[in-house]
């Protein structure tokens, strides 16, 4: 279902719930194609997907194409990244974040 997990999985309104249940740690980048900071973050998200392959399911959700999920999680600005553990939100980062900050959040929940 998820293909190559060394790159971010494209999650949608339709598969979001199933995706959250598929892995104990799921990291979701809420973004849009027109968002400059989102595009600047894309390479970092790709690197994190590669580095944490097999440990964390890294996903991207385009808020324009999937408004229902974005609304459910009250995504008011992008990029917003949410880390889910066992289906529950445990951390939220808003705005362009440094890779070190993102990996610190992930590492804290890998324990």
C-alpha positions, 0 to 999 in steps of 0.5 A: 500500500505504501510503496517505497517508504524512503520517500514521503507517502501521499496521504489523502482525505480518503486514506488518512484514517487507515494510514494513521492506524498503519504505523505506531509513528506517523509524521504528516506534513500539511502543505500546498503547492503554492506555499513557498515555505512548504516547497523550501521544507520539501527536501528536508521532509524527503531526507527525514523519510529516508533516514527514518524509513522503517521507524516512522511513516512520513506522509504529505497531505496537500491541504488544497486537495484534501480540505476535510482532513486539514479542517479536522486538524484545524490546520490554519497555516502551512506548513504544519507538521503533526506527529501521531503516535498510535493514532493520536497527535503528540506533537505539532510544528507550525511554519518552516522548521529546521531539520534538527528541530523536526528530528528532535521531536521524532526522536523523543517519541521513538523511545 
